[in-house]
Amino acid sequence: MLSIVNVKKYSLPQQTHIGPVKGILALGCGCFLTYSKDSNLLHLWSATGELLTVLAGHSHAVKGIKALADGRFFSWSAVGTLRLWSADGEPLAVLEGHRSVNNLQELVDGRFLSWGGEEDGSLRLWSAAGEPLAVIGESSWGISGVLRLAGGRFLVWYGNDPNLRLWSAAGELLSVFEGHTAKIKNVRALANGRILSWSFDKTLRLWLADGQSMAKCSVPDLVEDVLVLADGRILSWGFSESDLRLWSADGEALAVLKGHRFMVDGATELNDGRILSWSSDNTLRLWSAAGIPLAVLEGHTGSVQDALELADGRFVSWSRDNTQRLWSAGGHALGEISEAEAARLRYANQSTQGEDVPPVVWQIAGNVLVGRSTVTGERLCQFVADNAIKHMAHSENAVVIADGAHENGGLYFLRPNAVLLNSMTKRSARQA
């Protein structure tokens, strides 16, 4: 039932949070919203660290916050109550019905979809004003995942339930996808309208858009992840398996890519159709589009964490040995490169692909916040907090971090050049 609650706004001294900060949200107005462990209050701050207002209303600890496109924001609590607030913190609506909330999404038509956590297996549709519209199924299992499909439909999977359920935009059950025999690990929508799912039963399954089963792909190990190739074929790898497996767009087994000695950590399709994979065996491997081994890229002394193809066909790789390496298009070692050069290449590549790359990106390394130029890759500035940084949010005019250790929240308000403006901590922060 919809109800509107008036909340008296009041100001407090700077020492406000009781318990570590658990979340920071940058709002469109340039302000920042925070909440702390076991607290039913939210705090709204200016970019300079001035406490603007305290938002009261929740009867139990706040568990999550999310900003909306129009500047409003949601918060939700441990007992499943959602609250809708204006951009300046005025209470707008209380949304009741959930026993717990996992997350919510803003839909393109202005409605909201929320779904429960472990104790609540329901999805709920709300109007743009927060009025209840529909309850989309209720299960004894908590909701594990929600995938939005074309036409406003939703595909949902629940806890240990091996089935997927397809719901219309209005909340009508359209189909139950039956076939898996253990809980679903993940689901992906394919370009042709088909659905790909993989499960703890060590299978991948292909489905038509209406839920009709197309193919079952059995594997010897729990599927860790999949890569859908440009031509619709599917590449999968296991949780502890060293092989990759190539499947046709219809689920037919095509090839097993053998060569890695330990588990595969990732793979990508290159512009010419070849496949690049990397592993905990400290190597990368090049494969033809058909899965034929072409080259072994050796040089790292730690697990390879990531790799990127550049516009000129070369590759950059990152490893747990704290090095970055450059490789030719054919997989020949071109040597180790600096952290700054690797960052410059990554951001240049993103810009070439049409991504909106800001002039500065922020990175967290333990208790250090680093501002890095996306043009040169160099460190522009850094700030050292008292303890490991747990949360960070930024706007054009400020950066706010929380170290999550101080009793009063450990909040730091910084300028865009990482100069300290204000802090909510008894111990002084160190500038570097």
C-alpha positions in Angstrom: 0.0 0.0 0.0 1.3 3.4 -0.9 1.8 5.9 1.9 3.5 9.3 2.1 5.6 10.1 5.1 6.8 13.6 6.2 10.3 13.6 7.6 11.7 16.4 9.6 15.1 17.4 8.2 17.7 18.5 10.7 21.4 19.2 10.8 24.0 17.4 12.9 27.6 18.0 13.8 30.2 16.7 11.5 30.7 13.4 13.5 27.5 11.8 12.4 27.9 8.2 11.2 27.8 5.5 13.9 29.5 2.5 12.5 31.5 2.1 9.2 30.0 3.6 6.0 28.5 0.9 3.8 27.6 2.9 0.7 28.2 6.2 -1.1 26.1 7.5 -4.0 26.9 10.5 -6.2 23.7 12.3 -7.1 23.0 14.4 -10.2 22.7 17.6 -8.1 26.4 17.3 -7.2 25.6 16.0 -3.6 26.5 12.7 -2.1 24.4 10.3 -0.2 25.8 7.9 2.4 24.6 5.2 4.8 26.4 3.2 7.5 26.3 -0.2 9.1 23.2 -1.0 11.3 21.8 2.6 10.8 18.3 3.4 9.6 19.4 6.9 8.6 20.8 8.3 5.3 23.1 11.4 5.2 23.1 13.9 2.4 26.3 15.9 1.9 27.5 18.8 -0.2 30.6 18.2 -2.4 32.7 20.0 0.2 31.6 17.7 3.1 28.9 19.9 4.6 26.1 17.9 6.1 22.9 19.1 4.3 20.3 16.9 5.8 19.6 13.5 7.5 16.9 11.4 6.0 14.9 9.5 8.6 12.0 7.2 8.0 13.3 3.6 7.8 12.6 1.6 10.9 15.5 -0.9 10.2 19.0 -0.7 8.9 19.4 0.7 5.4 20.8 -2.0 3.0 21.0 -0.2 -0.4 20.6 3.0 -2.3 20.2 3.7 -6.1 19.9 6.9 -8.1 17.3 7.4 -10.8 17.7 9.2 -14.1 15.6 12.2 -13.1 17.6 12.8 -9.9 15.4 11.1 -7.4 16.7 8.1 -5.5 15.6 4.9 -3.7 16.7 3.4 -0.5 15.7 0.1 1.0 16.0 -1.5 4.4 16.6 -4.9 6.1 12.8 -5.6 6.3 12.2 -5.0 2.6 10.7 -1.5 2.7 11.7 0.8 -0.2 11.6 4.6 0.1 11.5 7.0 -2.8 13.1 10.5 -2.2 13.3 13.7 -4.2 16.7 14.9 -5.4 17.0 17.2 -2.4 16.0 14.5 0.1 12.2 15.1 0.4 10.3 11.9 1.1 8.0 10.9 -1.8 6.7 7.4 -1.2 7.0 4.3 0.9 6.9 1.0 -1.1 5.8 -2.0 1.0 5.4 -5.6 0.2 8.9 -7.2 0.1 10.3 -9.0 3.1 13.8 -8.3 1.8 15.2 -6.4 -1.3 18.1 -7.5 -3.4 18.0 -4.8 -6.0 15.8 -2.7 -8.3 15.9 -1.5 -11.9 14.4 1.6 -13.5 12.6 0.6 -16.7 12.6 2.6 -20.0 8.9 3.5 -19.5 9.5 5.0 -16.1 8.3 2.1 -14.0 10.5 0.3 -11.5 11.1 -3.4 -11.0 12.3 -4.6 -7.6 13.1 -8.1 -6.5 13.6 -9.8 -3.2 16.7 -11.3 -1.5 17.1 -14.7 0.1 14.0 -14.4 2.1 11.7 -13.1 -0.6 11.2 -14.8 -4.0 9.0 -12.1 -5.6 9.4 -9.4 -8.2 7.3 -6.3 -7.9 6.4 -3.7 -10.5 5.8 -0.1 -9.4 4.7 3.1 -11.2 7.1 6.0 -11.7 5.4 7.5 -8.5 6.0 4.3 -6.5 2.4 2.9 -6.7 2.2 -0.9 -6.7 1.3 -2.3 -10.1 1.9 -6.1 -10.0 3.6 -8.9 -8.1 5.5 -11.1 -10.5 5.5 -14.5 -9.0 6.3 -15.5 -5.5 8.7 -18.4 -4.8 10.0 -20.1 -1.7 13.5 -19.6 -3.2 15.2 -16.2 -3.2 15.8 -14.6 -6.6 19.2 -15.3 -8.0 19.0 -13.3 -11.2 16.8 -11.2 -13.4 17.4 -10.7 -17.2 15.4 -8.1 -19.1 14.4 -9.1 -22.6 13.0 -7.4 -25.7 9.4 -6.3 -25.4 9.7 -5.6 -21.6 9.7 -9.3 -20.7 11.7 -10.6 -17.7 13.5 -13.9 -17.4 14.0 -14.9 -13.7 15.8 -17.7 -11.9 15.4 -18.6 -8.2 17.8 -20.0 -5.6 18.1 -23.8 -6.0 15.2 -24.0 -8.5 16.6 -25.5 -11.8 13.9 -23.8 -13.9 13.8 -20.4 -15.5 10.5 -18.4 -15.7 9.5 -15.9 -18.4 7.2 -13.1 -17.4 5.5 -10.5 -19.5 5.9 -6.7 -19.0 2.6 -6.7 -17.1 3.6 -9.6 -14.8 1.9 -12.5 -16.5 3.7 -15.9 -16.5 4.5 -16.8 -20.1 6.6 -19.9 -19.9 8.7 -22.1 -17.6 12.0 -23.3 -19.1 12.4 -26.8 -17.8 15.5 -29.0 -18.4 18.3 -28.1 -16.0 18.5 -30.5 -12.9 20.4 -28.1 -10.6 20.3 -24.4 -9.8 21.1 -21.9 -12.5 24.5 -20.2 -12.5 23.8 -17.6 -15.2 21.8 -16.7 -18.2 22.6 -14.7 -21.4 20.3 -13.3 -24.1 21.6 -14.0 -27.6 21.3 -11.7 -30.6 18.9 -14.0 -32.5 16.4 -13.9 -29.6 17.5 -17.2 -28.2 18.5 -17.7 -24.6 21.7 -19.4 -23.3 21.8 -20.7 -19.7 24.3 -22.7 -17.7 23.8 -24.6 -14.4 25.4 -26.4 -11.6 24.3 -29.6 -13.3 27.4 -29.1 -15.7 25.3 -28.3 -18.8 24.7 -25.4 -21.0 21.2 -25.1 -22.6 19.9 -23.2 -25.6 16.3 -22.1 -25.6 14.0 -20.4 -28.1 12.5 -17.1 -27.1 9.3 -18.8 -25.9 11.2 -21.3 -23.7 11.3 -24.3 -26.0 14.5 -26.3 -25.5 16.9 -26.3 -28.4 20.0 -28.0 -27.3 21.8 -29.5 -24.2 25.6 -29.1 -24.0 27.2 -31.4 -21.4 30.6 -30.6 -20.0 32.9 -32.4 -17.4 33.1 -29.4 -15.1 30.9 -26.6 -13.8 30.8 -23.9 -16.4 32.6 -20.7 -15.1 31.8 -18.4 -18.0 31.0 -18.2 -21.7 31.9 -16.0 -24.6 29.4 -15.6 -27.5 31.4 -15.1 -30.7 30.4 -12.7 -33.5 29.1 -15.5 -35.7 26.9 -16.9 -32.9 29.2 -19.7 -31.9 29.7 -20.2 -28.1 33.0 -20.6 -26.3 32.8 -22.0 -22.7 35.3 -22.9 -20.0 35.0 -24.6 -16.6 35.5 -23.6 -13.0 38.6 -25.8 -12.6 39.1 -27.2 -16.1 42.1 -26.2 -18.3 40.2 -26.7 -21.6 38.0 -24.4 -23.5 35.0 -25.8 -25.5 33.7 -24.5 -28.8 30.0 -25.0 -29.7 28.0 -24.1 -32.8 25.2 -21.5 -32.6 22.8 -24.5 -32.4 24.7 -26.2 -29.5 26.7 -28.8 -31.5 30.1 -29.6 -30.1 32.8 -28.3 -32.5 36.2 -28.5 -30.7 38.0 -28.8 -27.4 40.8 -26.3 -27.1 43.5 -28.1 -25.2 46.8 -26.6 -24.1 46.5 -24.6 -20.8 47.8 -26.5 -17.8 45.6 -24.9 -15.2 42.2 -23.2 -15.1 41.2 -20.7 -17.7 40.7 -17.2 -16.4 39.3 -15.5 -19.5 39.1 -15.3 -23.2 38.3 -12.8 -26.0 37.5 -12.9 -29.7 40.0 -10.9 -31.8 39.0 -8.7 -34.7 40.1 -11.3 -37.3 38.1 -14.1 -35.6 41.0 -15.7 -33.7 40.6 -16.4 -30.0 42.9 -15.3 -27.2 42.7 -17.1 -23.9 44.6 -16.6 -20.6 45.1 -18.8 -17.6 46.4 -19.4 -14.1 49.3 -21.3 -15.8 50.8 -17.8 -16.4 50.4 -18.0 -20.2 48.1 -16.7 -22.9 47.3 -18.8 -25.9 46.2 -17.9 -29.5 43.8 -20.1 -31.4 42.4 -20.0 -34.8 38.7 -19.3 -35.3 38.2 -23.1 -35.5 40.1 -23.7 -32.2 43.4 -24.8 -33.7 46.4 -23.8 -31.4 48.6 -21.1 -33.0 50.9 -19.7 -30.3 51.7 -19.8 -26.6 52.5 -16.4 -25.1 55.0 -16.9 -22.3 56.7 -14.4 -20.1 54.5 -13.7 -17.1 55.5 -15.4 -13.8 52.0 -15.1 -12.2 48.4 -15.8 -13.3 47.2 -13.7 -16.2 44.3 -11.5 -15.1 43.3 -9.8 -18.3 44.2 -9.1 -21.9 43.2 -6.5 -24.5 43.6 -6.3 -28.3 44.7 -2.9 -29.5 43.5 -1.2 -32.7 46.7 -2.2 -34.5 46.3 -5.9 -33.6 48.8 -6.0 -30.8 47.9 -7.3 -27.3 48.4 -6.0 -23.8 48.2 -8.5 -20.9 48.1 -7.9 -17.1 49.3 -10.4 -14.5 49.3 -11.1 -10.8 53.1 -10.8 -11.1 52.4 -7.0 -11.2 53.7 -6.6 -14.8 52.1 -5.6 -18.1 53.4 -7.1 -21.3 53.0 -6.2 -25.0 52.7 -8.8 -27.7 52.6 -8.7 -31.5 49.5 -9.7 -33.4 51.1 -13.0 -34.0 51.9 -13.6 -30.3 55.5 -12.6 -30.2 56.8 -11.0 -27.0 57.5 -7.3 -27.4 58.6 -6.8 -23.8 57.3 -5.5 -20.5 55.7 -2.1 -20.5 55.1 0.4 -17.6 51.8 0.6 -15.8 51.3 4.1 -17.2 51.8 2.9 -20.8 49.5 0.0 -20.4 46.8 2.3 -19.0 47.3 4.8 -21.9 46.9 2.0 -24.4 43.7 0.7 -22.7 42.1 4.2 -22.6 43.1 5.0 -26.2 41.6 1.7 -27.3 38.3 2.5 -25.5 38.2 5.9 -27.1 38.9 4.4 -30.6 35.9 2.1 -30.0 33.6 5.1 -29.4 33.5 4.8 -25.6 33.1 8.0 -23.6 36.4 8.2 -21.7 36.7 10.8 -18.9 40.0 12.8 -18.7 40.7 11.2 -15.3 39.9 7.8 -13.9 40.0 6.8 -10.2 41.6 3.6 -9.0 41.8 2.1 -5.5 44.8 0.1 -4.3 44.4 -0.7 -0.6 44.3 2.6 1.3 45.5 4.6 -1.7 43.2 6.4 -4.2 44.9 7.2 -7.5 43.8 9.6 -10.2 45.2 8.6 -13.5 45.2 10.5 -16.8 43.4 8.7 -19.6 45.6 10.6 -22.2 49.0 9.7 -20.9 48.2 6.9 -18.4 50.4 8.7 -15.8 49.3 9.2 -12.2 48.1 12.7 -11.7 47.4 12.6 -8.0 46.8 10.3 -5.1 45.4 10.4 -1.6 46.3 8.0 1.2 43.5 7.2 3.7 44.0 5.8 7.2 42.7 2.4 6.3 41.8 0.3 3.2 39.3 2.2 1.1 36.0 0.3 0.9 33.7 2.7 -1.1 34.2 5.5 -3.6 31.9 7.8 -5.6 32.8 10.9 -7.6 31.3 13.8 -9.5 32.8 16.5 -11.7 33.6 18.6 -8.6 34.5 16.1 -5.9 35.5 12.6 -4.9 34.2 11.0 -1.7 35.8 7.8 -0.2 35.1 5.8 2.9 37.7 3.5 4.5 35.0 1.5 6.3 37.0 1.1 9.5 36.3 4.2 11.7 33.4 4.2 14.2 32.2 7.4 12.7 32.4 6.3 9.1 35.8 7.4 8.0 34.6 9.7 5.2 36.9 11.9 3.1 35.8 14.6 0.8 38.4 15.5 -1.9 38.8 17.9 -4.7 39.1 16.5 -8.2 42.9 16.8 -7.7 42.7 14.6 -4.6 43.3 17.5 -2.2 41.5 16.9 1.1 38.5 19.2 1.7 37.0 17.7 4.7 37.0 14.4 6.6 34.8 12.7 9.1 37.5 10.9 11.1 39.3 11.5 14.3 42.6 10.7 12.8 44.1 13.0 10.3 44.5 11.7 6.7 47.9 11.7 5.0 48.3 13.5 1.7 50.8 12.1 -0.8 
